Amino acid sequence: MRLSLCLLLVTLALCFYEANAGACPSLVKELKLTVTGSPTQLRAQLAKYNATKDEVAAELEVKKCIDQMPSDDIQHIIDTLNQIVSNCQ
């Protein structure tokens, strides 16, 4: 549950750092890949940012934790992200 709370707080911070800011499409894609994508898809997305090996390893560690969560919790994270993104636009 702590991981999903951290993910939620980061998403909220990035979406609402300015009153008129919209959700960055790259951020949304990365978050969705972290929650629902494969490690290979996430690695490919992170390669676009020239992420270091440590950064990729850290993101994949988060992905591994999310993949071990019950499907109901994952669906709750997806629903929450969708609500946040719809409010950001």
PyMOL Python script that loads the backbone (N, CA, C, O; Angstrom):
from pymol import cmd

cmd.read_pdbstr("""\
ATOM      1  N   MET A   1       0.819  -1.193   0.000  1.00  0.00           N
ATOM      2  CA  MET A   1       0.000   0.000   0.000  1.00  0.00           C
ATOM      3  C   MET A   1       0.867   1.263   0.000  1.00  0.00           C
ATOM      4  O   MET A   1       0.473   2.282  -0.566  1.00  0.00           O
ATOM      5  N   ARG A   2       2.031   1.200   0.624  1.00  0.00           N
ATOM      6  CA  ARG A   2       2.913   2.366   0.652  1.00  0.00           C
ATOM      7  C   ARG A   2       3.365   2.745  -0.746  1.00  0.00           C
ATOM      8  O   ARG A   2       3.457   3.926  -1.080  1.00  0.00           O
ATOM      9  N   LEU A   3       3.646   1.736  -1.565  1.00  0.00           N
ATOM     10  CA  LEU A   3       4.105   1.989  -2.920  1.00  0.00           C
ATOM     11  C   LEU A   3       3.035   2.716  -3.727  1.00  0.00           C
ATOM     12  O   LEU A   3       3.340   3.671  -4.441  1.00  0.00           O
ATOM     13  N   SER A   4       1.793   2.273  -3.620  1.00  0.00           N
ATOM     14  CA  SER A   4       0.733   2.929  -4.383  1.00  0.00           C
ATOM     15  C   SER A   4       0.507   4.356  -3.878  1.00  0.00           C
ATOM     16  O   SER A   4       0.189   5.245  -4.668  1.00  0.00           O
ATOM     17  N   LEU A   5       0.667   4.579  -2.593  1.00  0.00           N
ATOM     18  CA  LEU A   5       0.543   5.936  -2.054  1.00  0.00           C
ATOM     19  C   LEU A   5       1.656   6.826  -2.592  1.00  0.00           C
ATOM     20  O   LEU A   5       1.410   7.976  -2.957  1.00  0.00           O
ATOM     21  N   CYS A   6       2.880   6.302  -2.643  1.00  0.00           N
ATOM     22  CA  CYS A   6       4.003   7.081  -3.192  1.00  0.00           C
ATOM     23  C   CYS A   6       3.763   7.408  -4.657  1.00  0.00           C
ATOM     24  O   CYS A   6       3.984   8.538  -5.091  1.00  0.00           O
ATOM     25  N   LEU A   7       3.309   6.419  -5.417  1.00  0.00           N
ATOM     26  CA  LEU A   7       3.030   6.629  -6.832  1.00  0.00           C
ATOM     27  C   LEU A   7       1.942   7.682  -7.012  1.00  0.00           C
ATOM     28  O   LEU A   7       2.039   8.538  -7.891  1.00  0.00           O
ATOM     29  N   LEU A   8       0.926   7.619  -6.192  1.00  0.00           N
ATOM     30  CA  LEU A   8      -0.153   8.601  -6.252  1.00  0.00           C
ATOM     31  C   LEU A   8       0.359  10.002  -5.939  1.00  0.00           C
ATOM     32  O   LEU A   8       0.019  10.952  -6.644  1.00  0.00           O
ATOM     33  N   LEU A   9       1.158  10.144  -4.907  1.00  0.00           N
ATOM     34  CA  LEU A   9       1.670  11.464  -4.519  1.00  0.00           C
ATOM     35  C   LEU A   9       2.580  12.057  -5.590  1.00  0.00           C
ATOM     36  O   LEU A   9       2.520  13.256  -5.864  1.00  0.00           O
ATOM     37  N   VAL A  10       3.419  11.222  -6.195  1.00  0.00           N
ATOM     38  CA  VAL A  10       4.289  11.710  -7.269  1.00  0.00           C
ATOM     39  C   VAL A  10       3.451  12.171  -8.449  1.00  0.00           C
ATOM     40  O   VAL A  10       3.720  13.219  -9.036  1.00  0.00           O
ATOM     41  N   THR A  11       2.437  11.391  -8.796  1.00  0.00           N
ATOM     42  CA  THR A  11       1.560  11.757  -9.912  1.00  0.00           C
ATOM     43  C   THR A  11       0.834  13.067  -9.633  1.00  0.00           C
ATOM     44  O   THR A  11       0.751  13.933 -10.504  1.00  0.00           O
ATOM     45  N   LEU A  12       0.316  13.210  -8.439  1.00  0.00           N
ATOM     46  CA  LEU A  12      -0.372  14.452  -8.083  1.00  0.00           C
ATOM     47  C   LEU A  12       0.576  15.644  -8.143  1.00  0.00           C
ATOM     48  O   LEU A  12       0.215  16.705  -8.652  1.00  0.00           O
ATOM     49  N   ALA A  13       1.766  15.471  -7.632  1.00  0.00           N
ATOM     50  CA  ALA A  13       2.736  16.570  -7.638  1.00  0.00           C
ATOM     51  C   ALA A  13       3.091  16.985  -9.057  1.00  0.00           C
ATOM     52  O   ALA A  13       3.185  18.175  -9.356  1.00  0.00           O
ATOM     53  N   LEU A  14       3.285  16.017  -9.919  1.00  0.00           N
ATOM     54  CA  LEU A  14       3.671  16.333 -11.294  1.00  0.00           C
ATOM     55  C   LEU A  14       2.514  16.900 -12.109  1.00  0.00           C
ATOM     56  O   LEU A  14       2.728  17.712 -13.009  1.00  0.00           O
ATOM     57  N   CYS A  15       1.309  16.484 -11.803  1.00  0.00           N
ATOM     58  CA  CYS A  15       0.153  16.988 -12.552  1.00  0.00           C
ATOM     59  C   CYS A  15      -0.258  18.391 -12.110  1.00  0.00           C
ATOM     60  O   CYS A  15      -0.713  19.193 -12.925  1.00  0.00           O
ATOM     61  N   PHE A  16      -0.100  18.681 -10.841  1.00  0.00           N
ATOM     62  CA  PHE A  16      -0.651  19.921 -10.326  1.00  0.00           C
ATOM     63  C   PHE A  16       0.392  20.918  -9.851  1.00  0.00           C
ATOM     64  O   PHE A  16       0.096  21.761  -9.005  1.00  0.00           O
ATOM     65  N   TYR A  17       1.611  20.837 -10.382  1.00  0.00           N
ATOM     66  CA  TYR A  17       2.628  21.784  -9.939  1.00  0.00           C
ATOM     67  C   TYR A  17       2.332  23.195 -10.427  1.00  0.00           C
ATOM     68  O   TYR A  17       2.822  24.159  -9.840  1.00  0.00           O
ATOM     69  N   GLU A  18       1.545  23.337 -11.485  1.00  0.00           N
ATOM     70  CA  GLU A  18       1.050  24.633 -11.932  1.00  0.00           C
ATOM     71  C   GLU A  18      -0.457  24.516 -12.083  1.00  0.00           C
ATOM     72  O   GLU A  18      -0.963  23.450 -12.433  1.00  0.00           O
ATOM     73  N   ALA A  19      -1.164  25.577 -11.828  1.00  0.00           N
ATOM     74  CA  ALA A  19      -2.618  25.524 -11.892  1.00  0.00           C
ATOM     75  C   ALA A  19      -3.127  25.223 -13.294  1.00  0.00           C
ATOM     76  O   ALA A  19      -4.173  24.591 -13.445  1.00  0.00           O
ATOM     77  N   ASN A  20      -2.413  25.661 -14.314  1.00  0.00           N
ATOM     78  CA  ASN A  20      -2.892  25.471 -15.677  1.00  0.00           C
ATOM     79  C   ASN A  20      -2.136  24.375 -16.427  1.00  0.00           C
ATOM     80  O   ASN A  20      -2.259  24.268 -17.647  1.00  0.00           O
ATOM     81  N   ALA A  21      -1.362  23.565 -15.719  1.00  0.00           N
ATOM     82  CA  ALA A  21      -0.561  22.537 -16.380  1.00  0.00           C
ATOM     83  C   ALA A  21      -1.407  21.309 -16.657  1.00  0.00           C
ATOM     84  O   ALA A  21      -2.238  20.908 -15.843  1.00  0.00           O
ATOM     85  N   GLY A  22      -1.178  20.721 -17.820  1.00  0.00           N
ATOM     86  CA  GLY A  22      -1.825  19.456 -18.150  1.00  0.00           C
ATOM     87  C   GLY A  22      -0.867  18.317 -17.851  1.00  0.00           C
ATOM     88  O   GLY A  22       0.319  18.527 -17.598  1.00  0.00           O
ATOM     89  N   ALA A  23      -1.401  17.122 -17.885  1.00  0.00           N
ATOM     90  CA  ALA A  23      -0.563  15.954 -17.636  1.00  0.00           C
ATOM     91  C   ALA A  23       0.362  15.736 -18.831  1.00  0.00           C
ATOM     92  O   ALA A  23      -0.078  15.749 -19.980  1.00  0.00           O
ATOM     93  N   CYS A  24       1.609  15.543 -18.553  1.00  0.00           N
ATOM     94  CA  CYS A  24       2.596  15.294 -19.595  1.00  0.00           C
ATOM     95  C   CYS A  24       2.344  13.899 -20.186  1.00  0.00           C
ATOM     96  O   CYS A  24       2.339  12.914 -19.448  1.00  0.00           O
ATOM     97  N   PRO A  25       2.138  13.805 -21.496  1.00  0.00           N
ATOM     98  CA  PRO A  25       1.852  12.496 -22.095  1.00  0.00           C
ATOM     99  C   PRO A  25       2.947  11.454 -21.839  1.00  0.00           C
ATOM    100  O   PRO A  25       2.639  10.275 -21.669  1.00  0.00           O
ATOM    101  N   SER A  26       4.200  11.863 -21.809  1.00  0.00           N
ATOM    102  CA  SER A  26       5.283  10.914 -21.536  1.00  0.00           C
ATOM    103  C   SER A  26       5.201  10.372 -20.110  1.00  0.00           C
ATOM    104  O   SER A  26       5.446   9.189 -19.873  1.00  0.00           O
ATOM    105  N   LEU A  27       4.860  11.235 -19.177  1.00  0.00           N
ATOM    106  CA  LEU A  27       4.720  10.805 -17.789  1.00  0.00           C
ATOM    107  C   LEU A  27       3.576   9.818 -17.662  1.00  0.00           C
ATOM    108  O   LEU A  27       3.706   8.788 -17.001  1.00  0.00           O
ATOM    109  N   VAL A  28       2.459  10.131 -18.293  1.00  0.00           N
ATOM    110  CA  VAL A  28       1.294   9.247 -18.235  1.00  0.00           C
ATOM    111  C   VAL A  28       1.653   7.881 -18.820  1.00  0.00           C
ATOM    112  O   VAL A  28       1.310   6.847 -18.247  1.00  0.00           O
ATOM    113  N   LYS A  29       2.335   7.880 -19.947  1.00  0.00           N
ATOM    114  CA  LYS A  29       2.725   6.622 -20.583  1.00  0.00           C
ATOM    115  C   LYS A  29       3.660   5.821 -19.674  1.00  0.00           C
ATOM    116  O   LYS A  29       3.499   4.610 -19.524  1.00  0.00           O
ATOM    117  N   GLU A  30       4.627   6.493 -19.074  1.00  0.00           N
ATOM    118  CA  GLU A  30       5.561   5.802 -18.191  1.00  0.00           C
ATOM    119  C   GLU A  30       4.853   5.222 -16.970  1.00  0.00           C
ATOM    120  O   GLU A  30       5.123   4.088 -16.575  1.00  0.00           O
ATOM    121  N   LEU A  31       3.957   5.988 -16.377  1.00  0.00           N
ATOM    122  CA  LEU A  31       3.227   5.490 -15.206  1.00  0.00           C
ATOM    123  C   LEU A  31       2.368   4.281 -15.568  1.00  0.00           C
ATOM    124  O   LEU A  31       2.315   3.301 -14.824  1.00  0.00           O
ATOM    125  N   LYS A  32       1.695   4.360 -16.720  1.00  0.00           N
ATOM    126  CA  LYS A  32       0.862   3.226 -17.128  1.00  0.00           C
ATOM    127  C   LYS A  32       1.706   1.998 -17.446  1.00  0.00           C
ATOM    128  O   LYS A  32       1.306   0.875 -17.139  1.00  0.00           O
ATOM    129  N   LEU A  33       2.862   2.201 -18.053  1.00  0.00           N
ATOM    130  CA  LEU A  33       3.750   1.064 -18.314  1.00  0.00           C
ATOM    131  C   LEU A  33       4.288   0.482 -17.007  1.00  0.00           C
ATOM    132  O   LEU A  33       4.451  -0.732 -16.888  1.00  0.00           O
ATOM    133  N   THR A  34       4.561   1.337 -16.039  1.00  0.00           N
ATOM    134  CA  THR A  34       5.042   0.855 -14.750  1.00  0.00           C
ATOM    135  C   THR A  34       3.989  -0.033 -14.089  1.00  0.00           C
ATOM    136  O   THR A  34       4.323  -1.036 -13.458  1.00  0.00           O
ATOM    137  N   VAL A  35       2.736   0.332 -14.234  1.00  0.00           N
ATOM    138  CA  VAL A  35       1.665  -0.421 -13.582  1.00  0.00           C
ATOM    139  C   VAL A  35       1.224  -1.628 -14.410  1.00  0.00           C
ATOM    140  O   VAL A  35       1.031  -2.713 -13.861  1.00  0.00           O
ATOM    141  N   THR A  36       1.061  -1.451 -15.727  1.00  0.00           N
ATOM    142  CA  THR A  36       0.447  -2.517 -16.525  1.00  0.00           C
ATOM    143  C   THR A  36       1.352  -3.112 -17.604  1.00  0.00           C
ATOM    144  O   THR A  36       1.043  -4.180 -18.131  1.00  0.00           O
ATOM    145  N   GLY A  37       2.434  -2.467 -17.939  1.00  0.00           N
ATOM    146  CA  GLY A  37       3.288  -2.942 -19.025  1.00  0.00           C
ATOM    147  C   GLY A  37       4.256  -4.022 -18.585  1.00  0.00           C
ATOM    148  O   GLY A  37       4.315  -4.400 -17.415  1.00  0.00           O
ATOM    149  N   SER A  38       5.003  -4.500 -19.547  1.00  0.00           N
ATOM    150  CA  SER A  38       6.029  -5.503 -19.252  1.00  0.00           C
ATOM    151  C   SER A  38       7.337  -4.781 -18.912  1.00  0.00           C
ATOM    152  O   SER A  38       7.505  -3.607 -19.241  1.00  0.00           O
ATOM    153  N   PRO A  39       8.256  -5.482 -18.256  1.00  0.00           N
ATOM    154  CA  PRO A  39       9.555  -4.866 -17.990  1.00  0.00           C
ATOM    155  C   PRO A  39      10.269  -4.433 -19.277  1.00  0.00           C
ATOM    156  O   PRO A  39      10.962  -3.415 -19.291  1.00  0.00           O
ATOM    157  N   THR A  40      10.100  -5.201 -20.348  1.00  0.00           N
ATOM    158  CA  THR A  40      10.729  -4.845 -21.622  1.00  0.00           C
ATOM    159  C   THR A  40      10.163  -3.532 -22.161  1.00  0.00           C
ATOM    160  O   THR A  40      10.917  -2.686 -22.643  1.00  0.00           O
ATOM    161  N   GLN A  41       8.852  -3.356 -22.084  1.00  0.00           N
ATOM    162  CA  GLN A  41       8.221  -2.117 -22.540  1.00  0.00           C
ATOM    163  C   GLN A  41       8.692  -0.935 -21.694  1.00  0.00           C
ATOM    164  O   GLN A  41       8.976   0.141 -22.221  1.00  0.00           O
ATOM    165  N   LEU A  42       8.772  -1.140 -20.403  1.00  0.00           N
ATOM    166  CA  LEU A  42       9.212  -0.068 -19.503  1.00  0.00           C
ATOM    167  C   LEU A  42      10.666   0.306 -19.780  1.00  0.00           C
ATOM    168  O   LEU A  42      11.015   1.486 -19.800  1.00  0.00           O
ATOM    169  N   ARG A  43      11.506  -0.696 -19.994  1.00  0.00           N
ATOM    170  CA  ARG A  43      12.912  -0.447 -20.306  1.00  0.00           C
ATOM    171  C   ARG A  43      13.038   0.377 -21.588  1.00  0.00           C
ATOM    172  O   ARG A  43      13.847   1.303 -21.656  1.00  0.00           O
ATOM    173  N   ALA A  44      12.236   0.039 -22.606  1.00  0.00           N
ATOM    174  CA  ALA A  44      12.264   0.781 -23.875  1.00  0.00           C
ATOM    175  C   ALA A  44      11.824   2.225 -23.673  1.00  0.00           C
ATOM    176  O   ALA A  44      12.404   3.137 -24.263  1.00  0.00           O
ATOM    177  N   GLN A  45      10.816   2.440 -22.856  1.00  0.00           N
ATOM    178  CA  GLN A  45      10.336   3.802 -22.577  1.00  0.00           C
ATOM    179  C   GLN A  45      11.418   4.602 -21.852  1.00  0.00           C
ATOM    180  O   GLN A  45      11.653   5.765 -22.178  1.00  0.00           O
ATOM    181  N   LEU A  46      12.069   3.987 -20.882  1.00  0.00           N
ATOM    182  CA  LEU A  46      13.110   4.682 -20.123  1.00  0.00           C
ATOM    183  C   LEU A  46      14.330   4.982 -20.981  1.00  0.00           C
ATOM    184  O   LEU A  46      15.045   5.951 -20.726  1.00  0.00           O
ATOM    185  N   ALA A  47      14.573   4.166 -21.988  1.00  0.00           N
ATOM    186  CA  ALA A  47      15.706   4.400 -22.887  1.00  0.00           C
ATOM    187  C   ALA A  47      15.549   5.723 -23.632  1.00  0.00           C
ATOM    188  O   ALA A  47      16.544   6.342 -24.010  1.00  0.00           O
ATOM    189  N   LYS A  48      14.321   6.155 -23.843  1.00  0.00           N
ATOM    190  CA  LYS A  48      14.070   7.432 -24.514  1.00  0.00           C
ATOM    191  C   LYS A  48      14.588   8.616 -23.700  1.00  0.00           C
ATOM    192  O   LYS A  48      14.858   9.683 -24.251  1.00  0.00           O
ATOM    193  N   TYR A  49      14.726   8.424 -22.382  1.00  0.00           N
ATOM    194  CA  TYR A  49      15.186   9.494 -21.500  1.00  0.00           C
ATOM    195  C   TYR A  49      16.679   9.408 -21.218  1.00  0.00           C
ATOM    196  O   TYR A  49      17.209  10.197 -20.435  1.00  0.00           O
ATOM    197  N   ASN A  50      17.360   8.461 -21.846  1.00  0.00           N
ATOM    198  CA  ASN A  50      18.779   8.221 -21.568  1.00  0.00           C
ATOM    199  C   ASN A  50      19.015   7.966 -20.077  1.00  0.00           C
ATOM    200  O   ASN A  50      19.971   8.468 -19.487  1.00  0.00           O
ATOM    201  N   ALA A  51      18.119   7.174 -19.487  1.00  0.00           N
ATOM    202  CA  ALA A  51      18.223   6.860 -18.062  1.00  0.00           C
ATOM    203  C   ALA A  51      19.470   6.028 -17.798  1.00  0.00           C
ATOM    204  O   ALA A  51      19.867   5.196 -18.614  1.00  0.00           O
ATOM    205  N   THR A  52      20.072   6.268 -16.651  1.00  0.00           N
ATOM    206  CA  THR A  52      21.250   5.496 -16.262  1.00  0.00           C
ATOM    207  C   THR A  52      20.829   4.084 -15.857  1.00  0.00           C
ATOM    208  O   THR A  52      19.645   3.816 -15.649  1.00  0.00           O
ATOM    209  N   LYS A  53      21.799   3.192 -15.747  1.00  0.00           N
ATOM    210  CA  LYS A  53      21.501   1.818 -15.336  1.00  0.00           C
ATOM    211  C   LYS A  53      20.875   1.782 -13.949  1.00  0.00           C
ATOM    212  O   LYS A  53      19.982   0.977 -13.688  1.00  0.00           O
ATOM    213  N   ASP A  54      21.345   2.655 -13.059  1.00  0.00           N
ATOM    214  CA  ASP A  54      20.779   2.701 -11.705  1.00  0.00           C
ATOM    215  C   ASP A  54      19.328   3.161 -11.725  1.00  0.00           C
ATOM    216  O   ASP A  54      18.493   2.622 -11.000  1.00  0.00           O
ATOM    217  N   GLU A  55      19.028   4.153 -12.549  1.00  0.00           N
ATOM    218  CA  GLU A  55      17.653   4.647 -12.647  1.00  0.00           C
ATOM    219  C   GLU A  55      16.729   3.582 -13.222  1.00  0.00           C
ATOM    220  O   GLU A  55      15.614   3.394 -12.735  1.00  0.00           O
ATOM    221  N   VAL A  56      17.189   2.889 -14.250  1.00  0.00           N
ATOM    222  CA  VAL A  56      16.385   1.821 -14.848  1.00  0.00           C
ATOM    223  C   VAL A  56      16.183   0.697 -13.830  1.00  0.00           C
ATOM    224  O   VAL A  56      15.081   0.165 -13.698  1.00  0.00           O
ATOM    225  N   ALA A  57      17.238   0.341 -13.119  1.00  0.00           N
ATOM    226  CA  ALA A  57      17.144  -0.717 -12.110  1.00  0.00           C
ATOM    227  C   ALA A  57      16.147  -0.347 -11.014  1.00  0.00           C
ATOM    228  O   ALA A  57      15.376  -1.192 -10.561  1.00  0.00           O
ATOM    229  N   ALA A  58      16.164   0.908 -10.591  1.00  0.00           N
ATOM    230  CA  ALA A  58      15.231   1.357  -9.558  1.00  0.00           C
ATOM    231  C   ALA A  58      13.790   1.291 -10.061  1.00  0.00           C
ATOM    232  O   ALA A  58      12.897   0.851  -9.338  1.00  0.00           O
ATOM    233  N   GLU A  59      13.569   1.723 -11.287  1.00  0.00           N
ATOM    234  CA  GLU A  59      12.212   1.692 -11.861  1.00  0.00           C
ATOM    235  C   GLU A  59      11.732   0.250 -12.024  1.00  0.00           C
ATOM    236  O   GLU A  59      10.565  -0.052 -11.771  1.00  0.00           O
ATOM    237  N   LEU A  60      12.628  -0.631 -12.443  1.00  0.00           N
ATOM    238  CA  LEU A  60      12.268  -2.047 -12.596  1.00  0.00           C
ATOM    239  C   LEU A  60      12.003  -2.705 -11.249  1.00  0.00           C
ATOM    240  O   LEU A  60      11.205  -3.638 -11.159  1.00  0.00           O
ATOM    241  N   GLU A  61      12.669  -2.225 -10.200  1.00  0.00           N
ATOM    242  CA  GLU A  61      12.398  -2.734  -8.853  1.00  0.00           C
ATOM    243  C   GLU A  61      10.984  -2.337  -8.413  1.00  0.00           C
ATOM    244  O   GLU A  61      10.263  -3.138  -7.816  1.00  0.00           O
ATOM    245  N   VAL A  62      10.604  -1.109  -8.710  1.00  0.00           N
ATOM    246  CA  VAL A  62       9.228  -0.667  -8.422  1.00  0.00           C
ATOM    247  C   VAL A  62       8.248  -1.517  -9.216  1.00  0.00           C
ATOM    248  O   VAL A  62       7.227  -1.956  -8.686  1.00  0.00           O
ATOM    249  N   LYS A  63       8.558  -1.749 -10.491  1.00  0.00           N
ATOM    250  CA  LYS A  63       7.706  -2.571 -11.355  1.00  0.00           C
ATOM    251  C   LYS A  63       7.544  -3.972 -10.773  1.00  0.00           C
ATOM    252  O   LYS A  63       6.443  -4.523 -10.774  1.00  0.00           O
ATOM    253  N   LYS A  64       8.642  -4.549 -10.274  1.00  0.00           N
ATOM    254  CA  LYS A  64       8.584  -5.881  -9.691  1.00  0.00           C
ATOM    255  C   LYS A  64       7.644  -5.901  -8.475  1.00  0.00           C
ATOM    256  O   LYS A  64       6.876  -6.848  -8.297  1.00  0.00           O
ATOM    257  N   CYS A  65       7.707  -4.873  -7.658  1.00  0.00           N
ATOM    258  CA  CYS A  65       6.819  -4.785  -6.490  1.00  0.00           C
ATOM    259  C   CYS A  65       5.358  -4.665  -6.920  1.00  0.00           C
ATOM    260  O   CYS A  65       4.481  -5.316  -6.352  1.00  0.00           O
ATOM    261  N   ILE A  66       5.107  -3.836  -7.918  1.00  0.00           N
ATOM    262  CA  ILE A  66       3.740  -3.659  -8.402  1.00  0.00           C
ATOM    263  C   ILE A  66       3.206  -4.966  -8.977  1.00  0.00           C
ATOM    264  O   ILE A  66       2.047  -5.315  -8.756  1.00  0.00           O
ATOM    265  N   ASP A  67       4.046  -5.688  -9.714  1.00  0.00           N
ATOM    266  CA  ASP A  67       3.620  -6.952 -10.309  1.00  0.00           C
ATOM    267  C   ASP A  67       3.252  -7.996  -9.260  1.00  0.00           C
ATOM    268  O   ASP A  67       2.513  -8.932  -9.564  1.00  0.00           O
ATOM    269  N   GLN A  68       3.748  -7.858  -8.039  1.00  0.00           N
ATOM    270  CA  GLN A  68       3.435  -8.797  -6.965  1.00  0.00           C
ATOM    271  C   GLN A  68       2.168  -8.413  -6.197  1.00  0.00           C
ATOM    272  O   GLN A  68       1.703  -9.168  -5.344  1.00  0.00           O
ATOM    273  N   MET A  69       1.620  -7.250  -6.500  1.00  0.00           N
ATOM    274  CA  MET A  69       0.411  -6.793  -5.812  1.00  0.00           C
ATOM    275  C   MET A  69      -0.804  -7.562  -6.304  1.00  0.00           C
ATOM    276  O   MET A  69      -0.813  -8.041  -7.439  1.00  0.00           O
ATOM    277  N   PRO A  70      -1.835  -7.689  -5.464  1.00  0.00           N
ATOM    278  CA  PRO A  70      -3.082  -8.316  -5.914  1.00  0.00           C
ATOM    279  C   PRO A  70      -3.704  -7.518  -7.063  1.00  0.00           C
ATOM    280  O   PRO A  70      -3.564  -6.296  -7.125  1.00  0.00           O
ATOM    281  N   SER A  71      -4.378  -8.206  -7.958  1.00  0.00           N
ATOM    282  CA  SER A  71      -4.951  -7.547  -9.138  1.00  0.00           C
ATOM    283  C   SER A  71      -5.965  -6.472  -8.765  1.00  0.00           C
ATOM    284  O   SER A  71      -6.110  -5.487  -9.490  1.00  0.00           O
ATOM    285  N   ASP A  72      -6.665  -6.640  -7.654  1.00  0.00           N
ATOM    286  CA  ASP A  72      -7.618  -5.602  -7.219  1.00  0.00           C
ATOM    287  C   ASP A  72      -6.897  -4.299  -6.880  1.00  0.00           C
ATOM    288  O   ASP A  72      -7.375  -3.211  -7.200  1.00  0.00           O
ATOM    289  N   ASP A  73      -5.744  -4.425  -6.231  1.00  0.00           N
ATOM    290  CA  ASP A  73      -4.958  -3.232  -5.890  1.00  0.00           C
ATOM    291  C   ASP A  73      -4.411  -2.565  -7.146  1.00  0.00           C
ATOM    292  O   ASP A  73      -4.396  -1.338  -7.245  1.00  0.00           O
ATOM    293  N   ILE A  74      -3.965  -3.364  -8.098  1.00  0.00           N
ATOM    294  CA  ILE A  74      -3.451  -2.812  -9.354  1.00  0.00           C
ATOM    295  C   ILE A  74      -4.570  -2.081 -10.087  1.00  0.00           C
ATOM    296  O   ILE A  74      -4.357  -0.995 -10.626  1.00  0.00           O
ATOM    297  N   GLN A  75      -5.760  -2.674 -10.108  1.00  0.00           N
ATOM    298  CA  GLN A  75      -6.891  -2.012 -10.768  1.00  0.00           C
ATOM    299  C   GLN A  75      -7.240  -0.705 -10.065  1.00  0.00           C
ATOM    300  O   GLN A  75      -7.612   0.271 -10.717  1.00  0.00           O
ATOM    301  N   HIS A  76      -7.122  -0.681  -8.753  1.00  0.00           N
ATOM    302  CA  HIS A  76      -7.389   0.555  -8.004  1.00  0.00           C
ATOM    303  C   HIS A  76      -6.371   1.639  -8.384  1.00  0.00           C
ATOM    304  O   HIS A  76      -6.734   2.806  -8.533  1.00  0.00           O
ATOM    305  N   ILE A  77      -5.107   1.256  -8.540  1.00  0.00           N
ATOM    306  CA  ILE A  77      -4.078   2.211  -8.964  1.00  0.00           C
ATOM    307  C   ILE A  77      -4.398   2.739 -10.353  1.00  0.00           C
ATOM    308  O   ILE A  77      -4.296   3.941 -10.597  1.00  0.00           O
ATOM    309  N   ILE A  78      -4.784   1.852 -11.269  1.00  0.00           N
ATOM    310  CA  ILE A  78      -5.130   2.259 -12.640  1.00  0.00           C
ATOM    311  C   ILE A  78      -6.302   3.231 -12.624  1.00  0.00           C
ATOM    312  O   ILE A  78      -6.262   4.265 -13.291  1.00  0.00           O
ATOM    313  N   ASP A  79      -7.339   2.906 -11.869  1.00  0.00           N
ATOM    314  CA  ASP A  79      -8.505   3.790 -11.786  1.00  0.00           C
ATOM    315  C   ASP A  79      -8.128   5.157 -11.224  1.00  0.00           C
ATOM    316  O   ASP A  79      -8.594   6.185 -11.715  1.00  0.00           O
ATOM    317  N   THR A  80      -7.288   5.166 -10.197  1.00  0.00           N
ATOM    318  CA  THR A  80      -6.851   6.423  -9.590  1.00  0.00           C
ATOM    319  C   THR A  80      -6.030   7.243 -10.577  1.00  0.00           C
ATOM    320  O   THR A  80      -6.237   8.450 -10.699  1.00  0.00           O
ATOM    321  N   LEU A  81      -5.097   6.599 -11.286  1.00  0.00           N
ATOM    322  CA  LEU A  81      -4.311   7.313 -12.291  1.00  0.00           C
ATOM    323  C   LEU A  81      -5.204   7.896 -13.381  1.00  0.00           C
ATOM    324  O   LEU A  81      -5.000   9.033 -13.809  1.00  0.00           O
ATOM    325  N   ASN A  82      -6.185   7.131 -13.828  1.00  0.00           N
ATOM    326  CA  ASN A  82      -7.108   7.636 -14.838  1.00  0.00           C
ATOM    327  C   ASN A  82      -7.883   8.859 -14.352  1.00  0.00           C
ATOM    328  O   ASN A  82      -8.092   9.807 -15.109  1.00  0.00           O
ATOM    329  N   GLN A  83      -8.305   8.835 -13.100  1.00  0.00           N
ATOM    330  CA  GLN A  83      -9.011   9.989 -12.536  1.00  0.00           C
ATOM    331  C   GLN A  83      -8.086  11.211 -12.466  1.00  0.00           C
ATOM    332  O   GLN A  83      -8.490  12.326 -12.799  1.00  0.00           O
ATOM    333  N   ILE A  84      -6.862  10.990 -12.038  1.00  0.00           N
ATOM    334  CA  ILE A  84      -5.915  12.092 -11.923  1.00  0.00           C
ATOM    335  C   ILE A  84      -5.645  12.698 -13.299  1.00  0.00           C
ATOM    336  O   ILE A  84      -5.660  13.917 -13.466  1.00  0.00           O
ATOM    337  N   VAL A  85      -5.399  11.830 -14.281  1.00  0.00           N
ATOM    338  CA  VAL A  85      -5.111  12.330 -15.635  1.00  0.00           C
ATOM    339  C   VAL A  85      -6.300  13.074 -16.204  1.00  0.00           C
ATOM    340  O   VAL A  85      -6.121  14.111 -16.844  1.00  0.00           O
ATOM    341  N   SER A  86      -7.501  12.582 -15.994  1.00  0.00           N
ATOM    342  CA  SER A  86      -8.678  13.282 -16.514  1.00  0.00           C
ATOM    343  C   SER A  86      -8.860  14.646 -15.843  1.00  0.00           C
ATOM    344  O   SER A  86      -9.371  15.578 -16.464  1.00  0.00           O
ATOM    345  N   ASN A  87      -8.448  14.764 -14.591  1.00  0.00           N
ATOM    346  CA  ASN A  87      -8.531  16.057 -13.906  1.00  0.00           C
ATOM    347  C   ASN A  87      -7.422  17.015 -14.327  1.00  0.00           C
ATOM    348  O   ASN A  87      -7.560  18.231 -14.195  1.00  0.00           O
ATOM    349  N   CYS A  88      -6.321  16.463 -14.836  1.00  0.00           N
ATOM    350  CA  CYS A  88      -5.193  17.301 -15.256  1.00  0.00           C
ATOM    351  C   CYS A  88      -5.424  17.946 -16.618  1.00  0.00           C
ATOM    352  O   CYS A  88      -4.767  18.927 -16.964  1.00  0.00           O
ATOM    353  N   GLN A  89      -6.338  17.407 -17.375  1.00  0.00           N
ATOM    354  CA  GLN A  89      -6.510  17.911 -18.755  1.00  0.00           C
ATOM    355  C   GLN A  89      -7.582  18.941 -18.861  1.00  0.00           C
ATOM    356  O   GLN A  89      -7.840  19.454 -19.950  1.00  0.00           O
TER     357      GLN A  89
END
""", "prot")
cmd.dss("prot")
cmd.show_as("cartoon", "prot")
cmd.util.cbc("prot")
cmd.orient("prot")
